Amino acid sequence: MRLRRAAAVGAGAAGGGALYLLERAAASRWRAGPAELVAAGLSLPSDIRHHFVATSDGGRVHVVERGTGPTAVLVHGVMLGVATWARQLHTLPGRVIAVSQRGHGQSRAGAEGFSFERLAADLAEVLEVLDVRDASLVGHSMGGMVAQLLALRDPALSRRVRDLVLVATTPGPVVPSPLSPLSGLLGTATARALVGAERSGHGPLPKPATIWAARVAFGTSPSRPDVELLRQMIDAMSPRALAALLPHLLAFDVRSRLGALSLPVHVVAGSRDLLTPPRTARAIVERVPGARLTLLPGCGHMVMLERADALALLLTR
């Protein structure tokens, strides 16, 4: 019995030591300091304007804005934030608006919680309050899911938005079909773990896992500052807010409704995206009349960081 206990302790210590060494190796390769992030164009411009839009359910949405003229509205994905769009805020011409979704950054949920219908209502209220007209609505990942939902539920959206640019997103469940029967169970277990993490003062992922999760989101050749920025955003996410978003993320499915979209749609995807693979982009294009697809070779999930120039070119066209 003592030998077994000693072996178990030894195995646990060895496993913990291996994880520590992996984390240290990843940190030395992918961690970047503040000066590197600034040099890489990943700090927010000094002349942005901040808005806090009160939502109809008592929440608030933090929005940053820069410039005037032709408008692009940028909506980030889950566990991200307005900093995701730092390069676009620096370089895109015209009026650029980046929206922080509730539960992220300085945005707070109201009484109606975290349903995607509520996130879409937040976005509609931001467009109204800021008097956005004739804009390109650019949604990344979960932001693209919310943008699809808003376009489907609000026929008057064309007054505010002229086209949708859906970046690294999906029209259906993020869990692959063979695992879909388990998604409810997985979601419930994960949500409980996330609530426990917040009570303990931890982030949504264990520290050694955060940097690896950040790296997986990129394609073949990410830069160190890009990976570091994503790591910081993941680490800053409220586990409780993520737990509340998770069931809606797992249940999202508008595939049968996409034929009703009347706005022009351009879908952008990375060929090496492991989170929303190219097949999810094609699933949108196949269902939306006249939709176009741009597939970026070697690019992963973080298109706005990995291919900022290509995305800017597409938007300015």
C-alpha positions in Angstrom: 0.0 0.0 0.0 2.8 2.4 0.9 4.6 1.6 -2.3 1.5 2.3 -4.3 0.9 5.6 -2.5 4.6 6.6 -3.0 4.3 5.7 -6.7 1.1 7.8 -7.1 2.8 10.7 -5.4 5.8 10.3 -7.6 3.7 10.2 -10.7 1.8 13.2 -9.7 5.0 15.1 -9.0 6.5 14.1 -12.3 3.3 15.2 -14.1 3.3 18.5 -12.3 7.0 19.0 -13.1 6.4 18.2 -16.8 3.6 20.7 -16.9 5.7 23.3 -15.2 8.6 22.8 -17.7 6.1 23.0 -20.7 4.7 26.2 -19.3 8.2 27.7 -18.9 9.2 26.7 -22.4 6.0 28.2 -23.8 6.5 31.4 -21.8 10.0 31.8 -23.0 8.9 31.4 -26.6 5.6 33.2 -26.7 5.6 35.8 -23.9 6.1 39.4 -25.0 6.5 42.5 -22.9 4.5 45.8 -23.1 7.1 47.4 -25.4 6.9 44.6 -27.9 3.1 44.9 -28.0 3.4 48.6 -28.7 6.0 48.1 -31.4 3.8 45.5 -33.0 0.8 48.0 -33.2 -1.1 46.2 -30.5 -1.8 49.1 -28.2 -5.0 51.1 -28.7 -4.6 54.5 -30.4 -4.2 57.5 -28.0 -7.0 59.4 -29.8 -9.8 56.9 -29.5 -13.1 58.1 -28.0 -14.8 56.0 -25.3 -18.5 55.5 -25.0 -20.6 53.6 -22.4 -23.9 52.7 -23.9 -26.7 51.9 -21.3 -28.7 48.9 -22.5 -32.4 48.5 -22.1 -32.0 45.7 -19.5 -29.8 47.8 -17.2 -26.4 46.7 -18.5 -23.7 48.7 -20.3 -21.6 48.3 -23.4 -18.2 49.8 -23.7 -17.4 51.1 -27.2 -14.3 52.7 -28.6 -14.4 54.9 -31.7 -11.9 56.6 -33.9 -12.1 58.7 -37.1 -15.0 60.0 -39.2 -16.5 59.0 -42.5 -17.3 55.6 -44.0 -18.0 53.3 -41.0 -16.8 49.8 -39.9 -18.3 48.3 -36.7 -16.1 45.6 -35.3 -17.4 42.9 -32.9 -15.0 40.5 -31.2 -15.4 36.9 -30.2 -15.7 35.1 -26.9 -12.8 35.8 -24.3 -11.5 38.6 -26.5 -12.1 42.4 -26.4 -11.7 45.7 -28.2 -7.9 45.2 -28.2 -8.4 42.4 -30.7 -9.0 45.2 -33.2 -5.9 47.4 -32.3 -4.4 47.2 -35.8 -7.7 48.0 -37.5 -8.2 51.0 -35.1 -4.8 52.3 -36.1 -5.0 51.7 -39.9 -8.5 51.6 -41.2 -9.7 54.8 -42.8 -13.0 56.4 -41.9 -15.0 55.9 -38.7 -14.0 52.7 -36.9 -16.1 51.5 -33.9 -15.1 48.5 -31.8 -17.7 47.0 -29.5 -16.9 45.2 -26.2 -19.6 42.5 -25.8 -21.2 42.2 -22.3 -19.2 40.2 -19.9 -15.9 41.3 -21.5 -13.7 44.2 -20.6 -15.7 47.1 -19.1 -19.0 45.9 -20.5 -21.5 44.6 -18.0 -24.6 42.4 -18.3 -28.0 43.6 -17.3 -31.1 41.7 -16.0 -31.5 39.7 -19.2 -28.2 37.9 -18.9 -26.1 36.5 -21.7 -28.4 35.0 -24.4 -27.2 35.7 -28.0 -30.6 37.4 -28.5 -29.6 39.9 -25.8 -26.1 40.3 -27.3 -27.8 41.1 -30.6 -30.0 43.6 -28.9 -27.0 45.3 -27.3 -25.5 45.7 -30.7 -28.7 47.1 -32.2 -28.8 49.6 -29.3 -25.2 50.7 -29.9 -25.9 51.3 -33.6 -28.9 53.4 -32.6 -27.2 55.5 -29.8 -24.1 56.2 -32.0 -26.3 56.9 -35.0 -24.4 54.5 -37.2 -25.4 54.6 -40.9 -24.3 52.7 -44.0 -21.7 50.7 -42.0 -19.9 47.4 -42.6 -20.7 45.2 -39.7 -17.6 43.0 -39.0 -18.1 40.1 -36.7 -15.4 37.7 -35.6 -16.1 34.2 -34.2 -18.9 34.7 -31.6 -19.2 38.3 -32.8 -20.0 36.9 -36.2 -22.7 34.7 -34.7 -24.2 37.7 -33.0 -24.0 39.7 -36.2 -25.9 36.9 -38.1 -28.6 36.8 -35.5 -29.0 40.6 -35.5 -29.3 40.7 -39.3 -32.0 37.9 -39.2 -34.1 39.4 -36.4 -34.0 43.1 -37.4 -35.4 43.9 -40.9 -34.7 47.6 -40.3 -30.9 46.9 -39.9 -30.3 47.9 -43.5 -30.9 51.5 -42.4 -27.7 51.2 -40.3 -25.7 48.5 -42.0 -24.9 48.0 -45.7 -23.1 44.7 -45.5 -21.9 41.9 -43.2 -18.3 40.7 -43.1 -18.2 37.4 -41.1 -14.7 36.5 -40.0 -13.7 33.0 -38.7 -17.2 32.2 -37.6 -20.0 29.6 -37.9 -23.7 29.4 -38.6 -24.2 26.4 -36.3 -22.9 24.6 -33.2 -19.3 25.0 -32.3 -19.2 21.3 -31.1 -18.7 18.8 -34.0 -21.8 16.8 -34.8 -20.5 13.4 -33.4 -20.1 15.1 -30.0 -23.3 17.1 -30.1 -25.3 14.6 -27.9 -22.6 15.3 -25.2 -22.5 19.1 -25.6 -25.1 19.7 -22.9 -23.3 17.5 -20.4 -19.9 19.0 -21.3 -21.3 22.5 -21.1 -22.8 21.9 -17.6 -19.6 20.4 -16.2 -17.5 23.2 -17.7 -19.8 25.9 -16.4 -19.5 24.5 -12.9 -15.8 24.4 -13.1 -15.7 28.0 -14.4 -17.9 29.3 -11.5 -15.6 27.5 -9.1 -12.5 29.1 -10.7 -14.0 32.6 -10.2 -14.8 31.9 -6.6 -11.1 30.9 -6.1 -9.9 34.0 -7.8 -8.6 32.2 -10.9 -9.0 32.9 -14.6 -11.0 30.7 -17.0 -8.1 28.4 -17.8 -5.2 27.1 -15.6 -2.1 29.2 -16.1 -0.1 26.6 -18.0 -3.0 26.0 -20.4 -3.7 29.6 -21.3 -0.6 30.2 -23.5 -1.2 26.9 -25.3 -4.8 27.8 -25.9 -3.7 31.1 -27.3 -1.2 29.5 -29.6 -3.7 27.0 -31.0 -5.9 29.9 -32.2 -3.3 30.9 -34.7 -2.2 29.4 -38.0 1.3 28.5 -39.3 3.4 31.5 -38.3 2.0 33.7 -35.5 4.1 36.5 -34.0 5.0 36.4 -30.3 3.2 39.7 -29.5 0.0 38.4 -31.2 0.0 35.3 -29.1 0.8 37.3 -26.0 -2.1 39.7 -26.6 -4.5 36.8 -26.9 -3.1 35.2 -23.8 -3.7 38.3 -21.8 -7.3 38.6 -23.1 -8.1 35.0 -22.2 -6.6 35.4 -18.8 -8.7 38.6 -18.1 -12.0 37.0 -19.0 -14.5 36.5 -16.1 -15.0 32.7 -15.7 -18.5 33.4 -14.4 -19.4 35.4 -17.6 -17.9 32.6 -19.7 -20.0 30.0 -17.9 -23.1 32.1 -18.6 -22.2 32.4 -22.3 -21.3 28.8 -22.8 -24.8 27.2 -23.2 -25.7 29.8 -25.8 -22.5 29.3 -27.7 -23.1 25.5 -27.8 -26.7 25.9 -28.8 -26.3 28.5 -31.5 -27.7 27.4 -34.9 -29.2 29.7 -37.6 -28.4 27.4 -40.6 -32.0 26.9 -41.6 -32.6 30.7 -41.6 -29.7 32.1 -43.5 -31.5 32.0 -46.8 -33.6 35.0 -45.5 -30.5 37.3 -45.2 -30.9 40.2 -47.5 -27.7 42.1 -46.8 -24.6 41.4 -48.9 -22.4 39.0 -47.0 -18.6 38.4 -47.3 -17.1 35.5 -45.3 -13.5 35.4 -44.4 -11.8 32.3 -43.1 -8.3 30.9 -42.5 -7.3 27.6 -44.1 -5.6 26.5 -40.8 -8.4 27.6 -38.4 -8.9 24.8 -35.9 -11.7 26.5 -34.0 -14.0 27.4 -36.9 -12.6 25.4 -39.8 -13.2 26.4 -43.4 -16.2 24.1 -43.7 -18.1 26.4 -41.3 -17.4 29.3 -43.6 -18.6 27.3 -46.6 -21.7 26.4 -44.7 -22.6 30.2 -44.6 -21.7 30.8 -48.2 -23.8 27.8 -49.4 -26.9 29.2 -47.6 -26.8 32.9 -48.2 -27.7 34.1 -51.7 -24.8 35.9 -53.3 -22.4 35.4 -50.4 -18.7 35.5 -51.2 -15.8 33.7 -49.5 -12.2 34.7 -49.0 -10.0 31.9 -47.8 -6.6 33.0 -46.4 -3.9 30.3 -46.8 -2.0 29.4 -43.6 -4.2 31.7 -41.4 -5.8 30.5 -38.2 -8.7 31.8 -36.2 -7.2 35.2 -35.3 -7.6 36.8 -38.8 -7.6 40.4 -37.6 -4.1 39.8 -36.1 -2.6 37.3 -38.5 -3.8 39.0 -41.7 -4.5 42.6 -40.8 -3.4 43.9 -44.2 -5.6 41.5 -46.1 -8.6 42.2 -43.9 -8.0 46.0 -44.3 -7.9 45.7 -48.0 -11.1 43.7 -48.1 -12.9 46.3 -45.9 -11.6 49.4 -47.7 -12.7 47.9 -51.1 
